[in-house]
Amino acid sequence: MTEKEYLSIDHLVNRYVAKLGKYNAGLSIEGLKARFQVDRVAKLGSNENPFPTSSSVMKALSRAGDLSHYPDANCSLLRKKIADKLTVAEESLVFGNGSEDLISIISRAFINEGDKVMTIVPSFGLHILYPTACGAKMVIAPMTSQLEFDIERITSLLRSEKPKLFFIASPSNPVGCSLSQDDVNDILANVSEQTLLVFDEAYYEYAQGELDYPDVLALLKASGKPFVLLRTLSKAYSLAGLRIGYGVFYPVTLAEYMNKVRTPFNVNRQAQVAAIAALDDDNHLGKTIHWNHIARKKMQQDLKRLGVSPYESKGNFLFFSTSWLATDLADELLKFGVIVKPWMEPGYEYFVRVSIGKAEDNQLFITSLASLLGRTALSHVNQ
């Protein structure tokens, strides 16, 4: 008899955690190679930057210092750099092991059992998973049938439900659509001062150059209402492997409560050093944004030629549906060495999110997808 067969631990588990599904973090390159013995892998499931970490960051890491000592718990040098860059108070900043860490801390710091927490679907899973683990009652605002923000529905729910927290991402993950300045102002006009607005800008750098993308931080600051603005260095700055993100909190007393809950050394020394160097490397960021714009447009065109209609995106990814169940399509693509993200939220089981990668990886994805869709078309003909 195995340990699992006779030892029950169900009574030890938080009842909200027990009901949660597992977050789909995706398959690693090493895992795929071991499973299918493929030589080449196009890892397009996690929205990572196709460009490697910049040489200036690698040089800075070589001088990171003695790793036998704990890192600066206050992230002092990085704090000053970002505060100056954003023109915010240093004490308003909280740093995390990626912005996902901050979503977890926010949930633990501000949610009591039974509190209403609102978000949009389709959603970044952790906007639901972490609040639910804290006993939140989720209020869901679905996107429109065209997968755009339903501002009328959002503002109506904000007025009627008055949630304690409202998580919203722009650009949206997984769709890639974004809020306009009028949309943000409509939300701010309808959100109660009793609601903490958590605005997730994980893909800010990819969207900031677009003509119609608003200065969300400026709008939030001008509103005078409580807010959190989350950003990360994992994506555009090529630091996903080090995990570092930050949040701007207003009023600053929110940050004080966050610091009571977060672990004291949640951002390691190397991540702090790398973040400072990355923020100074405008060339790397510029190259990343330029490539993403070109490659995303090409992938959109290629998908349309295959009869697939991806949704408009300001991120470094595209979202689309096919006649295949997404998990089946993703599994078949693995055999070609291609990793994508099958969406598994109820109602979106035929949708896939694919990251914008290097030219050869994007082409491998398109070629592999064409083969699978051709197989589907052929089966229809045979029927």
ChimeraX attribute file (.defattr): number of C-alpha atoms within 10 A of each C-alpha:
attribute: neighborCount
match mode: 1-to-1
recipient: residues
	/A:1	5
	/A:2	6
	/A:3	7
	/A:4	8
	/A:5	7
	/A:6	8
	/A:7	8
	/A:8	9
	/A:9	8
	/A:10	9
	/A:11	8
	/A:12	8
	/A:13	10
	/A:14	12
	/A:15	13
	/A:16	16
	/A:17	14
	/A:18	12
	/A:19	11
	/A:20	13
	/A:21	9
	/A:22	8
	/A:23	9
	/A:24	11
	/A:25	9
	/A:26	15
	/A:27	15
	/A:28	14
	/A:29	17
	/A:30	10
	/A:31	11
	/A:32	20
	/A:33	16
	/A:34	11
	/A:35	11
	/A:36	12
	/A:37	12
	/A:38	15
	/A:39	10
	/A:40	14
	/A:41	20
	/A:42	23
	/A:43	28
	/A:44	24
	/A:45	23
	/A:46	20
	/A:47	25
	/A:48	22
	/A:49	23
	/A:50	22
	/A:51	16
	/A:52	11
	/A:53	18
	/A:54	18
	/A:55	13
	/A:56	14
	/A:57	22
	/A:58	15
	/A:59	12
	/A:60	17
	/A:61	18
	/A:62	11
	/A:63	10
	/A:64	15
	/A:65	13
	/A:66	9
	/A:67	10
	/A:68	6
	/A:69	8
	/A:70	12
	/A:71	19
	/A:72	15
	/A:73	14
	/A:74	17
	/A:75	20
	/A:76	11
	/A:77	12
	/A:78	20
	/A:79	21
	/A:80	15
	/A:81	16
	/A:82	19
	/A:83	16
	/A:84	12
	/A:85	10
	/A:86	12
	/A:87	10
	/A:88	17
	/A:89	16
	/A:90	18
	/A:91	18
	/A:92	19
	/A:93	26
	/A:94	25
	/A:95	29
	/A:96	23
	/A:97	18
	/A:98	25
	/A:99	24
	/A:100	22
	/A:101	20
	/A:102	22
	/A:103	23
	/A:104	20
	/A:105	22
	/A:106	22
	/A:107	23
	/A:108	18
	/A:109	18
	/A:110	16
	/A:111	22
	/A:112	15
	/A:113	13
	/A:114	12
	/A:115	18
	/A:116	21
	/A:117	26
	/A:118	27
	/A:119	22
	/A:120	22
	/A:121	24
	/A:122	21
	/A:123	22
	/A:124	19
	/A:125	18
	/A:126	15
	/A:127	25
	/A:128	24
	/A:129	21
	/A:130	23
	/A:131	29
	/A:132	23
	/A:133	20
	/A:134	22
	/A:135	21
	/A:136	23
	/A:137	18
	/A:138	20
	/A:139	19
	/A:140	18
	/A:141	22
	/A:142	17
	/A:143	18
	/A:144	12
	/A:145	8
	/A:146	8
	/A:147	17
	/A:148	17
	/A:149	23
	/A:150	16
	/A:151	18
	/A:152	13
	/A:153	14
	/A:154	21
	/A:155	19
	/A:156	15
	/A:157	18
	/A:158	23
	/A:159	14
	/A:160	9
	/A:161	14
	/A:162	21
	/A:163	23
	/A:164	20
	/A:165	26
	/A:166	23
	/A:167	21
	/A:168	22
	/A:169	25
	/A:170	24
	/A:171	25
	/A:172	26
	/A:173	27
	/A:174	25
	/A:175	28
	/A:176	23
	/A:177	21
	/A:178	23
	/A:179	21
	/A:180	16
	/A:181	15
	/A:182	11
	/A:183	17
	/A:184	18
	/A:185	16
	/A:186	15
	/A:187	20
	/A:188	20
	/A:189	13
	/A:190	16
	/A:191	23
	/A:192	18
	/A:193	14
	/A:194	12
	/A:195	19
	/A:196	23
	/A:197	25
	/A:198	23
	/A:199	21
	/A:200	25
	/A:201	23
	/A:202	26
	/A:203	26
	/A:204	22
	/A:205	23
	/A:206	23
	/A:207	23
	/A:208	16
	/A:209	14
	/A:210	10
	/A:211	7
	/A:212	12
	/A:213	17
	/A:214	19
	/A:215	13
	/A:216	20
	/A:217	17
	/A:218	11
	/A:219	14
	/A:220	20
	/A:221	15
	/A:222	10
	/A:223	13
	/A:224	12
	/A:225	18
	/A:226	20
	/A:227	25
	/A:228	25
	/A:229	20
	/A:230	26
	/A:231	24
	/A:232	27
	/A:233	24
	/A:234	22
	/A:235	23
	/A:236	29
	/A:237	26
	/A:238	24
	/A:239	24
	/A:240	20
	/A:241	11
	/A:242	19
	/A:243	24
	/A:244	26
	/A:245	25
	/A:246	24
	/A:247	24
	/A:248	27
	/A:249	25
	/A:250	23
	/A:251	16
	/A:252	18
	/A:253	12
	/A:254	21
	/A:255	21
	/A:256	15
	/A:257	14
	/A:258	22
	/A:259	16
	/A:260	11
	/A:261	13
	/A:262	19
	/A:263	12
	/A:264	13
	/A:265	16
	/A:266	19
	/A:267	24
	/A:268	19
	/A:269	21
	/A:270	19
	/A:271	25
	/A:272	24
	/A:273	21
	/A:274	27
	/A:275	27
	/A:276	17
	/A:277	20
	/A:278	25
	/A:279	17
	/A:280	13
	/A:281	16
	/A:282	11
	/A:283	10
	/A:284	20
	/A:285	19
	/A:286	14
	/A:287	12
	/A:288	21
	/A:289	19
	/A:290	12
	/A:291	18
	/A:292	24
	/A:293	17
	/A:294	11
	/A:295	17
	/A:296	22
	/A:297	15
	/A:298	16
	/A:299	23
	/A:300	19
	/A:301	15
	/A:302	18
	/A:303	17
	/A:304	12
	/A:305	11
	/A:306	14
	/A:307	12
	/A:308	16
	/A:309	17
	/A:310	21
	/A:311	18
	/A:312	19
	/A:313	22
	/A:314	26
	/A:315	30
	/A:316	28
	/A:317	27
	/A:318	27
	/A:319	23
	/A:320	21
	/A:321	19
	/A:322	16
	/A:323	11
	/A:324	16
	/A:325	17
	/A:326	23
	/A:327	18
	/A:328	12
	/A:329	21
	/A:330	21
	/A:331	14
	/A:332	16
	/A:333	20
	/A:334	22
	/A:335	17
	/A:336	20
	/A:337	22
	/A:338	27
	/A:339	26
	/A:340	25
	/A:341	25
	/A:342	25
	/A:343	25
	/A:344	17
	/A:345	14
	/A:346	9
	/A:347	10
	/A:348	16
	/A:349	16
	/A:350	20
	/A:351	24
	/A:352	26
	/A:353	25
	/A:354	24
	/A:355	27
	/A:356	29
	/A:357	26
	/A:358	18
	/A:359	14
	/A:360	10
	/A:361	20
	/A:362	23
	/A:363	16
	/A:364	19
	/A:365	25
	/A:366	17
	/A:367	14
	/A:368	19
	/A:369	20
	/A:370	17
	/A:371	14
	/A:372	16
	/A:373	18
	/A:374	13
	/A:375	12
	/A:376	14
	/A:377	11
	/A:378	11
	/A:379	10
	/A:380	9
	/A:381	8
	/A:382	7
	/A:383	5
